[in-house]
Amino acid sequence: MTVLLDTDFATLLRLNPDIFLELANRADAVEGQHERVRHALHEDARARELFATACCFEAAYGESWIHQQGTRSGYLSLELAEDALDPADYQALLATIVLSRSTSLPYDYRALAAQRLRSAGFEAHRALLEEAAGDSVTAHMRDLHTKTRIRTDGIDHLFDVPDRVEQRLALLARAAELKTRESRSLLASRVLSGGPQAGGSRPGTAPSSHLSAPAEQLIAEDADCAMVDPWDYLVPWDQEFQPGAAQDAALTLAELLRITLLCPEFKLPDATVRPLLIAFYRSVLRTSGRSIIGLGAGVFHVEHGTAAFPSYFYLGRDAVLGKGCVVDCVGGAVIQRGSFLGGGFMPILIHTHKHVRRQGEPGVAERKRVLPCVFAAETGARLPMSAIGLFETADHLDTGVTPFAGIRALPLD
């Protein structure tokens, strides 16, 4: 107990949940530290500054115990702020979270702060919100003309990967910054307008997107936030990012994800690479807070011919893609909170579409024709490590059930 009592406030906020519980090993001790935070926020301006930094998931605070599950919401930190701060300071903190440029800040956390700000009152911050809402980002999508000029070996299209590690890290960082700018603009507009439909935020990609009403229902249920639209998780795989110099060929989001799976620095990332990789996933895929994409795990999307239709990827709070588990998102994947898929470096490919070949066609035809669907893992579902190899989601479309409780195959509309 004396360890926590003697710890300064900045160090207390940096403790991760495991260490925090180890030091505060009695229920009254845990609540005592909660009360210590509330008292500091009420009395100490410097403590409020540090807490705001932690609430933006800045370096050293992104894994803090204050971001664990609360009793009234998905995050204890938002509850502590509501309990301890006066209305003006509380609104200011929520506005700081919504408008933060931190690439490490999970989208669901930002959206929950936006919902609270809308309820608590945002007029004092209207000008900043309007400025952010106007800072919209135009998504440059790879057009068909560009695709026809890209080399292909008939199986995959071939693209240039930056030679140096520093270049690859910078590319991911730039993509994360752009997508963070996109998210803050989107949510600022929703605070001002009242929500997704009122804000007219749905992208114009519906005709060529892989859409599924059951998948959207699972996303909305799990996100449980009025500021979230399931289409926020409809990933534009063809969105382009400039790798560096203007003359360099732009790379798509799908290509960036392949880089993270293929290049060695992302396999066993160090203290420099890992935070950047987490920020990249949180920004470009909008993965939820406390979710984990394990070592050697990841997400990818590969074009079939020239098709790279937007599809869902949703990873809820406390959900895990275990070590070595890879999701192929042609079709989509919705993984609700608390789910755990694979692990232990056992190779598992979750295949969200099936290749189809008609009788008499050559084998290569199977590559070009696919039956897409959505892989769904309901809250707390488990795909065990014993399920190594290929999980062919579309094989279970007709029955609607799989050998694993809570794992489902959802048809597209």
N, C-alpha and C positions, 0 to 999 in steps of 0.2 A: 504493500500500500504506500509506503513512504516514497517509492520510486515515482509513482504518478503524482503524489502530492508535491514533490520537489521539482517536477518537470515544468519548464517554462511553457508558456502557452503555444508558441510556435512549434516546439518539439511535440507537444501533446497532439496538435492537429496533424502532424506528419506521421503519427503512428498508424500502421495498417491494422485492420480488424483483429488479426490473430494475435499480434503483440499487445494490442490494447486489452483484449480479453484476458490474456495471460497475466498482465500486470493488475488488471482490475478483476480479480477472480471471484468476487462475490456480487450478487445482484445489487446490493445496496451500494457497493463500490462503483459499479457501472453507472447507476443513477446519480451517484455523487459527482462523477465526472461530467455527466450531462448538465447537472446543475451548475458546475463550475463554468462550463462554456456559456450557459445562459447568463450567469452573473457577469462574466467578463464582457459579453456583448452589450449588456445593459449599461455597464459602468466605464468601459475602457475604449476610447476611440481607436487606439492602436490594435486592440484585439479585433475590432470590427473590420479594420483594413486587412488583417491577416485572414480573417474568416472569409471575406469577400474574395481574396486570392484563392483560397481553398475551394470556394464555391464555383470558381472558374476553371477548376481542375488544372491549375498551373503546375509546373514542375515541382515535384516533392509532395504535392498534396493530392494528386489524382487518385491515389489508393488509400486515402485517409478513412479511418473508421467512421467519420461523420457522414460518409456517403453510403452507409449501409441502410438496409430496409428500416423504415420508420414504422410507427404504429398507425399513422393516419395517411401515409403516402409511401411512395417507392423510395424515398430518401429521407433519412433522419436529419440531414443538414437543413433541408427546407423547413422542417418542423421546428428545429431549434431556433432558426431565424424568426419564424412566425411568433414563437413563444416569447422571445427575449427582446426583440427590437421594437422601438416605437413605430407607428405607422409610416412616418416619412422615411426613416432609415430602412424599414422593411421594403417599401416600394422601391427605394433607390438600389437596394441589393438585387431585387428581382430584375430591375431594368439593366443593371450591370451584367447579370447572367445572360439575359436575352440578347444584349448587344455586344457581348464579349467576342473578340476575335480569336480567342483560344481555340486551336484546332483539337485540343484534347477533351473539350467539353462535350459529353454525349448529347445527342440530339434529343433523346427523351427527357433528359434533365432540363435542357433549355426550353423544351415545349411545356413541361410542367411549370417552370418558372413563368413562362408567358401566360399560362392559364391563371396562375395566382395573381400576376400583375394586372390582368384584365379585371379580376374580381376586387383586388385591393385598391385599385385606382391608379391610373397612369397619366393623368393630365399634366402633372409636373414634368413628365418626361416625354411629352408628345413631340416636341421638336426633334429630339434625338431619335425617336422611333420613326418619325416621318423621313428623316434623313437616311436612316438605315433601310427603310422600306423602298426608298427611291434608288438605293444602291444595288439594283438588281443586276444579275449576271446573265448575259446571253449565252446559252449553251450552244457551242459550235459542234454540230453533229457531222460526222463523216458522211459525205454524200456518195451516191452511187458512182459518179464519175471518178472520184478518188479511189474507190474500192476496185474498180476495174483496172487501175494502173498498178495495184500492189502485187508483188510477186507471190505466187502460190505454187506449192508442189502437188496440188490436188487433194491434199489432206488438210494442211494448215496454211494460212497466209503467213508470209515471212516479213518480219519487221526488224528494224535496227534497234538493238538494245545499247544504251550508252555504255562506253567502255569502262569508265571508272566508277568505283563505288560512290564517290562523292557526287558524281553526276546523277546517279540513280536515286540517291537519297534526296538530292535537291529537287528532282522531278516529282517524287512523292510529296515532298513538303509543299511545292507550288500547287499541286492538285488539291491537297488538304486545305490550303488557304483559300482557294477559289470556291470549293464546295462549302466551306464554313461561311464565307461571305454570302453565298446563296441561301444558306439556312437562316442566318440572322435576318436577311432581308425578308424572307418568307414569313418568319414568325413575327417580326415587327409589324408587317402588314396585317397579320391576323389579330394581333393585340388591338390595333386601331379599328379593324372592321368587325371583330367579334367572332371570327372563326374561319375555317377553311372555305366553306361554301360562300359565306358572305364576302370573303376576300378574293373569290374567283381564282383560286390558286392552282386548280387542277391543270396539269400540262396538256398540251394539244397533241398527245401521242396515242390517244385511244385507238384509232383505227388499226394501227400496226403493233399494238402492244399485246402481251400475253396477260389477259385479264381473267380474274376468277372471283366471283361474288363470295364463295365460301372462304377463300384466302383472305379477302378484305375483311370479312367478319372476324376472323381469328386475329388479324392485326389490330383492328379497332378494339376488340375485347381486351387484348393483352396490353396495348398502349394505355388504354383507359384515360384518355386526355382529350379534351374538347379542341385543343389546338393541333391535333394530329389528324391528318388525312391518310388513309391507307396508301394513297398514291404517292405519298412522300417516300415510300419504300419501293416504288417502281423505278428500277435502276436503268438509266440511259447508257447502256454499254458502249454505244457509238459516240458518246461525248468525247471531244478531243481536248488534249492538253499540250501546250507547247513545251518541249523538253529543255530548251535553253535559248540558243540563238534563233533569231527569226527565220533564218534560212533552213533550220532543221525541220524535218518532217514531224508533224504532230502525232502523238500517240493517243490512242483511245483509252477509256477507262478499262475496257476488257484487256487491253495490252498491258496496262500498268499492273493489273492483278496477276497476269501471267509472269511478269517480271518478279513480283514478290514471291511467287512459287518456284521460280527457276533459278534465281541468283543466290549464291551461297550466303551472303551476309544476312539474309532474312531467315535462314534455316535455324541458326542458333544465335539470335541477335544479342548484342551487348547492351550496355547502359546507354549508349548513344542511339543505336538502331531501334531497340524495342519500343521506347516511347514514341518515336516517329512513326513506326509501323502501326501502333495502336491508334495514334492520332489520324493516320491515313484511313484506317478502317472506320473509325468513328465519324469522320467527315464525309468520305465518299460513299460509304454504304450505310451510314447512320446507325451503326450498331449501338445497342443500348448500354447504359452504364453497368458495370460489374460483369458484363459478358466477356467471354474469353475465347480467343482464337489461338489454339495451342501451337506449340512448336511443330513445324512441318505441316500444319493444317492451313486451310485457306478456302478461298472462293474463286471461281473463274467462270468465264463465259467464252465460248469459241463459236465463231461464225460458221454457219453451214451454207456454203455458197457465199452470198453477200448478205444474208439475213442475220441481223443482230437486234431482234426486237426487244424493247424494254420488258423486263420481267421483275417479279418481286424478289427482294431479299430482305428478310426481317429477322433479326437476332435479338431476342428479348433479354431483359435484366436477368442476371445470374445464369444465363444459358451458356453452354460450353460446346465448342467444336474441339473435341479432344485431339491430342497429338496424332498427326498423320491423317486426320479426317478431312476430306476435300469434298466440296459441294460444287457440282456442275450446274450452273443456274440457267441453262436454256430451258425455260418453262417457269421456274421459280422455286423458292424455298421460304417457308414461314416457320420459324423455330421460336416457340413461346417460352416464357420465363421459366427458369429452373430446369430446362431440358439438358440432357447430356448425351452427346453423340460421339461414340467411339472413344479412342484414346490409346495411350501406351505405345505410340508409334506403330500401331497395327494399321496397315493400309486399308482405308475404307473410302470408296468413291460413292457418293450419293448422286445418282444419275437421275436428273429430273426430266428426261425425255428418252424416248426409245427410237432406235434407228429401224427403219422399215424398208424391206426389199421385196419387190414383187417377184413372183415366179418367173424365171427365165432371165432376170436381170443380173448383170455382173456384180460382184461383191462391192465394188466401189460405189454403186448406186445407193447402198445402205447409208453411206456417209451423208448424202445430200437430202434425204427425206426423213423427217423425224416426226414423232408424235409427242408433243410437249405436254407436261402437266405440272402440278405444284406439289412438292414434297412438304408435308406438314408434320411438325412435332408439337403435340399439345403440351400444356403446362406440366412440367415434371417428367415428361417422357424420357425413355432411355433406349438408345440404340447401343447394345452391348459391344464390347471389344471382340466378342466371339463372332460377331457378324462381319468378319473381315472379307475384303474383296469388293464386289460390286453390288450395291443395293439398287435394283432397277425399279424405280418408283412406279413407272407406267404399267408394270405387270400387275399392279394391285388396283388399277382403275375400275375394273368391272365389279370387284367384290367390295371395294370401299374399306377393307380391313387388311392388315398386314400381320405377320407373326409377332409383332412387337406392340405392346399396349401403348396407345397414344400416338403411334406413327401412322399417318394416313396418306393416301394419294388423292389429290383434289383435281377434278377436271377443269379445263379452261372454259370460259363462256363461249 
